[in-house]
């Protein structure tokens, strides 16, 4: 597996999840309706796939490979991306807390839940754009063929250690469902 294709495939999957999350947040703000089940699925994906797998690929393999070139502007971009991972994790904790408050019947948390979800979506969409437009082209240019083989092995091994096959299938099914909803229009209550 080519590491750059792997990362960009993650970005496609994450973008589908982010669009669905934005739809759910906007629905909360417009109507006060909360699709707890779907938001729970989205959060599970964000905790396990985005944070535990995707961020791990970037923080352990991709970012160090690009940062090795010792160019200050590259280091600045990478350091900012790592800070964004930290901020994204904070947003997810806030979303978890607000969702738990909503489940406990505290309707005042609905607006906070939707607002933090939208902040997370905006952060991640911008994050993905920087990675796709700046970091990935650098990665493709900077690595030589010997390094590429090592990266391929590391990328191939990482998913098996982080997420089991059944969970992967669950996420691909979710992505397919959400992709269809995003294309044909989000329908509350489904």
N, C-alpha and C positions, 0 to 999 in steps of 0.2 A: 504494500500500500504506500502510495506517495503521501508523505506528511502534509504537504501543502493542500492536496486534494482532500485529505482527511479533515483538516481544520476548516476548510471552506465548506465541506459537507456539513460539519457541525453548525456552521454559521447559517446555512440554509434551514436546517431543522430548528435552530434557536429562533430564527426570524419568524417562522410559522408560529411557534409558541408565543413569541412576543406580540405578534399581531392579535392572537387570541386573547392574551392577557389584557391588551389595550381595549379590545372589544368588551371584555367583562367589566373592566374598570369604568368605561364609559356608560355601560348599561346600569351599573350601580349609581353613578352620578345622575343619570336621566330618570331612572324609575325607582331606585332603591331596592331593586331585585338583585339577589346575590345567588349565583350558581355555585354553591359550595362544593358540589362534587367536581365540577370542571376546574375550579380554582385549586382545589386540593390536588388534582392530577397535574396541573401546571406547576404547582409548588414542588411536588414530588420530582418532576423532571428537572426543575431548576436546582433543587438541592443535590440530586444525585448525578444527573447528566452534566448540567452546565458547571456546577461548582466542583464536584468530586472528580469528574472525568475531563471535561473540556479545559477548565482552568488549570488542572494539573498538567495537561499536555503543554499548555502555553507556558506556565511558570517553570516547569522542570525541563522542557526540551526546546520549545520554539524561542522564547524570549532570551535564554542564555546563548543560544546559537547566534541570534542576530546581534545581541549586545557584545559579543566577543570582538566585534570589529573596532571597538574603542573609539567610536566617533561620538562626540558629545551630544549631537542632536539626536542620534539614534538612542543613546542611553536615556535622554530626557523623555523621549516617546515611550520607551519601554517602562521606565519608572512610573510614568503617568498611567499607563495601562495596568500596572500592578496595583497602583492606588485605586483605580476604578474597580478592580476586582474586590478590593477591601470594602469600598463603598457599596458595591452591589450586594455583598454579603450582609452588610448592615441593613440595606433596604429589605432584603429577604427576611431578616429577623423582625423588622418592623411589620412587614406584611403578615408573617406568622402570628405575631402578637395581636395585631388588629383583627385578623381572621378569628382567632380564639375569642377575643372580646365579642365579636359579632355572634359567634356560635353560642356564647354565654348570654345572649339577649341584649347586649349593650348596643343599641342602634346608633348611638353617637359615634361609634367607631367606623360606621359605613363610609363616611366621607374620607376619613383618614386612610382606610383600607384602599379605596379607589385612588386617592392622591398618591400614595406611596407606590402603588402598582404602576401608575403612569410615569412617575419619576424613574422607576426601575426600567421600564420599557424605553424611555428616552435615553437613559444612560447606556443601556446595552446596545441599542441601535447605533448610536454614535460610536461606541466602542468597536462594534463589528465593522463599521465603515472605515475607521482608522486602520484596523488590522488588515482588512481586505485591500485597501488602497495604498497603504504604506508598508506595513510589516511583511505581508506575504510576498510582495515583489522583492523586497530586500532579502527575505529568506531564500527565495528561489535563486536570486543572483549570488548570494554570499556562500552558499554551501557547495562544497565540491562533491564529486561522486563518492569518495570514500566516506565522508560524513553522512551523505544521503543514505547509504546502506545501513549505517548505525541508527539513524533516525527512523528508518522504516521499521527496523526491529523493535525499537522502543515504542513507537506508536502502535504497532501491531500487538505488543504484549500488554500495554496499559489497559485497554478496555476489559480484557479478561480478568484482570486483578481488581477492577473497580466496580463493574456491573456484570451480573450473570446474564446468560443468554435469554432467559425468560423475561427479565426486566427490559432488555434491549427490544425484544419483540413487543412488549407492552408499550414502550415509548414510540416505536415505529407505527404501531396502530393508532396511538394518540395523535401523532403528527399527521397521519393520513386523515383522521377524522377532523382535526382542526384545520387542516389545509382545505378540505372540502367546505367546512363552515366559512372559512375566510373568503373563499372564492364565490360561494353562492349566497353569502350573507349570513351573518350571525343571527340565530334564532333563539331568543331567551326561552328557557324552560326545556331545552332539548338535552 
